[in-house]
Amino acid sequence: MMLPNQVKEKANSVALMIFDVDGVLTDGTLVYGPSGEEVKHFNVKDGVGIKLLQTYGVHVAIISAKESEPLKKRIIDLGIKYSYLACKDKLAALDELLVKLKLDYTQVAYCGDDVIDLKVMTKIGFAIAPNDAYFMVKEAAHYVTSSLGGKGVAREVADVILSSRMDLKDAYIKAMLPEFEEKK
């Protein structure tokens, strides 16, 4: 994966990768089951990317304005340690997490798709938007994925970050090991 130097530098400094959910890890469609329960569609390839980031020492967090049982399950399945759900102030959540992890804004990457994400995206070191993000978000991003929300955005982001540090073929060797699929 060939990256422009500025993107590579920003990706290489990431110690914390934060994902919004709806429109990033999902396509943003809201689906309700027959009893009114919310259904979410997640991309399995994104899960591999998120787990690889964690395997190589990058903290991963979820900050979402919404909360749902499917999202809670996905967070558990991927071993994500930091999540802020039903979050009304994403910047306050980020600030709390930075204190906890002893990091600063320059070490943070954030992937968001709508205007609620701009407050965070304009503060951090590496702002990322899915290809189908709202135009103002794409304008604020340092990197716009070729992937659409829910269609491999997190995997592409993981590849960008990991390829700034190593050959991707080497990075994926760990994903081929049986223990990679074990829950942590």
C-alpha positions as a Python dict, from the first residue, in 0.01 Angstrom:
ca = {
    (1, 'M'): (0, 0, 0),
    (2, 'M'): (154, 329, -113),
    (3, 'L'): (62, 627, 100),
    (4, 'P'): (138, 994, 48),
    (5, 'N'): (408, 1102, 295),
    (6, 'Q'): (178, 1328, 500),
    (7, 'V'): (-80, 1048, 546),
    (8, 'K'): (195, 801, 630),
    (9, 'E'): (339, 1034, 897),
    (10, 'K'): (-1, 1093, 1055),
    (11, 'A'): (-87, 722, 1046),
    (12, 'N'): (246, 629, 1198),
    (13, 'S'): (187, 849, 1502),
    (14, 'V'): (-150, 689, 1591),
    (15, 'A'): (-163, 533, 1938),
    (16, 'L'): (-543, 551, 1966),
    (17, 'M'): (-791, 480, 1685),
    (18, 'I'): (-1148, 588, 1753),
    (19, 'F'): (-1444, 486, 1540),
    (20, 'D'): (-1790, 632, 1521),
    (21, 'V'): (-2043, 357, 1449),
    (22, 'D'): (-2342, 448, 1232),
    (23, 'G'): (-2212, 547, 890),
    (24, 'V'): (-1862, 417, 965),
    (25, 'L'): (-1882, 62, 1103),
    (26, 'T'): (-2234, 31, 958),
    (27, 'D'): (-2381, 179, 643),
    (28, 'G'): (-2595, 408, 856),
    (29, 'T'): (-2921, 228, 784),
    (30, 'L'): (-3145, 186, 1086),
    (31, 'V'): (-3325, -150, 1085),
    (32, 'Y'): (-3590, -242, 1341),
    (33, 'G'): (-3703, -600, 1402),
    (34, 'P'): (-4066, -708, 1448),
    (35, 'S'): (-4058, -627, 1820),
    (36, 'G'): (-3892, -289, 1769),
    (37, 'E'): (-3542, -415, 1847),
    (38, 'E'): (-3260, -255, 1656),
    (39, 'V'): (-3064, -464, 1408),
    (40, 'K'): (-2716, -362, 1291),
    (41, 'H'): (-2509, -500, 1006),
    (42, 'F'): (-2133, -508, 1069),
    (43, 'N'): (-1865, -602, 818),
    (44, 'V'): (-1652, -900, 923),
    (45, 'K'): (-1350, -752, 743),
    (46, 'D'): (-1369, -448, 969),
    (47, 'G'): (-1347, -681, 1268),
    (48, 'V'): (-1020, -825, 1141),
    (49, 'G'): (-878, -475, 1097),
    (50, 'I'): (-983, -368, 1447),
    (51, 'K'): (-835, -680, 1602),
    (52, 'L'): (-510, -633, 1408),
    (53, 'L'): (-475, -277, 1533),
    (54, 'Q'): (-509, -401, 1890),
    (55, 'T'): (-267, -688, 1823),
    (56, 'Y'): (-3, -434, 1718),
    (57, 'G'): (-53, -211, 2023),
    (58, 'V'): (-294, 51, 1891),
    (59, 'H'): (-572, 128, 2138),
    (60, 'V'): (-917, 112, 1978),
    (61, 'A'): (-1222, 294, 2106),
    (62, 'I'): (-1583, 344, 2002),
    (63, 'I'): (-1753, 677, 2058),
    (64, 'S'): (-2113, 672, 1939),
    (65, 'A'): (-2415, 895, 1988),
    (66, 'K'): (-2629, 580, 1988),
    (67, 'E'): (-2640, 272, 2208),
    (68, 'S'): (-2778, -68, 2110),
    (69, 'E'): (-2750, -430, 2214),
    (70, 'P'): (-2599, -534, 1878),
    (71, 'L'): (-2329, -269, 1919),
    (72, 'K'): (-2251, -381, 2275),
    (73, 'K'): (-2217, -739, 2148),
    (74, 'R'): (-1984, -632, 1866),
    (75, 'I'): (-1765, -438, 2110),
    (76, 'I'): (-1735, -746, 2332),
    (77, 'D'): (-1670, -978, 2035),
    (78, 'L'): (-1383, -757, 1914),
    (79, 'G'): (-1233, -707, 2260),
    (80, 'I'): (-1261, -329, 2240),
    (81, 'K'): (-1176, -199, 2587),
    (82, 'Y'): (-1292, 160, 2551),
    (83, 'S'): (-1643, 260, 2448),
    (84, 'Y'): (-1861, 562, 2503),
    (85, 'L'): (-2218, 488, 2394),
    (86, 'A'): (-2517, 726, 2389),
    (87, 'C'): (-2249, 995, 2397),
    (88, 'K'): (-2375, 1349, 2356),
    (89, 'D'): (-2034, 1518, 2382),
    (90, 'K'): (-1775, 1322, 2186),
    (91, 'L'): (-1496, 1569, 2260),
    (92, 'A'): (-1551, 1532, 2637),
    (93, 'A'): (-1537, 1153, 2596),
    (94, 'L'): (-1213, 1185, 2399),
    (95, 'D'): (-1061, 1413, 2663),
    (96, 'E'): (-1150, 1160, 2936),
    (97, 'L'): (-993, 879, 2736),
    (98, 'L'): (-675, 1078, 2669),
    (99, 'V'): (-625, 1131, 3042),
    (100, 'K'): (-684, 760, 3108),
    (101, 'L'): (-435, 653, 2839),
    (102, 'K'): (-188, 939, 2898),
    (103, 'L'): (-199, 1045, 2532),
    (104, 'D'): (-244, 1375, 2353),
    (105, 'Y'): (-452, 1483, 2052),
    (106, 'T'): (-164, 1432, 1808),
    (107, 'Q'): (-162, 1058, 1880),
    (108, 'V'): (-531, 1014, 1798),
    (109, 'A'): (-701, 907, 1477),
    (110, 'Y'): (-1078, 940, 1452),
    (111, 'C'): (-1308, 813, 1180),
    (112, 'G'): (-1645, 984, 1155),
    (113, 'D'): (-1906, 1051, 890),
    (114, 'D'): (-2132, 1336, 1000),
    (115, 'V'): (-2122, 1684, 1151),
    (116, 'I'): (-2145, 1554, 1509),
    (117, 'D'): (-1791, 1421, 1452),
    (118, 'L'): (-1635, 1750, 1341),
    (119, 'K'): (-1569, 1879, 1693),
    (120, 'V'): (-1335, 1584, 1750),
    (121, 'M'): (-1196, 1562, 1398),
    (122, 'T'): (-1069, 1920, 1402),
    (123, 'K'): (-871, 1862, 1725),
    (124, 'I'): (-690, 1536, 1662),
    (125, 'G'): (-381, 1434, 1466),
    (126, 'F'): (-539, 1215, 1198),
    (127, 'A'): (-900, 1274, 1088),
    (128, 'I'): (-1055, 1010, 863),
    (129, 'A'): (-1388, 1000, 678),
    (130, 'P'): (-1561, 724, 484),
    (131, 'N'): (-1606, 792, 113),
    (132, 'D'): (-1979, 854, 160),
    (133, 'A'): (-1942, 1087, 461),
    (134, 'Y'): (-2117, 1423, 464),
    (135, 'F'): (-1924, 1671, 250),
    (136, 'M'): (-1814, 1893, 541),
    (137, 'V'): (-1666, 1591, 717),
    (138, 'K'): (-1476, 1486, 406),
    (139, 'E'): (-1338, 1840, 375),
    (140, 'A'): (-1213, 1826, 736),
    (141, 'A'): (-1050, 1484, 693),
    (142, 'H'): (-681, 1422, 637),
    (143, 'Y'): (-775, 1094, 467),
    (144, 'V'): (-1095, 986, 291),
    (145, 'T'): (-1132, 611, 250),
    (146, 'S'): (-1218, 453, -80),
    (147, 'S'): (-1463, 236, 119),
    (148, 'L'): (-1817, 336, 201),
    (149, 'G'): (-1952, 327, 556),
    (150, 'G'): (-2013, -31, 671),
    (151, 'K'): (-1827, -167, 370),
    (152, 'G'): (-1473, -208, 501),
    (153, 'V'): (-1386, 139, 633),
    (154, 'A'): (-1223, 8, 952),
    (155, 'R'): (-1024, -251, 758),
    (156, 'E'): (-895, 15, 520),
    (157, 'V'): (-806, 241, 813),
    (158, 'A'): (-623, -45, 985),
    (159, 'D'): (-431, -113, 663),
    (160, 'V'): (-330, 253, 638),
    (161, 'I'): (-206, 262, 998),
    (162, 'L'): (-30, -74, 983),
    (163, 'S'): (129, -10, 642),
    (164, 'S'): (283, 308, 785),
    (165, 'R'): (478, 83, 1024),
    (166, 'M'): (541, -245, 844),
    (167, 'D'): (478, -445, 532),
    (168, 'L'): (111, -546, 531),
    (169, 'K'): (198, -906, 444),
    (170, 'D'): (397, -924, 767),
    (171, 'A'): (115, -763, 965),
    (172, 'Y'): (-137, -1016, 841),
    (173, 'I'): (70, -1317, 948),
    (174, 'K'): (-78, -1275, 1298),
    (175, 'A'): (-432, -1277, 1154),
    (176, 'M'): (-364, -1623, 1010),
    (177, 'L'): (-284, -1776, 1348),
    (178, 'P'): (-559, -1978, 1524),
    (179, 'E'): (-532, -1770, 1843),
    (180, 'F'): (-623, -1455, 1648),
    (181, 'E'): (-989, -1559, 1655),
    (182, 'E'): (-991, -1625, 2030),
    (183, 'K'): (-1185, -1376, 2240),
    (184, 'K'): (-969, -1181, 2479),
}
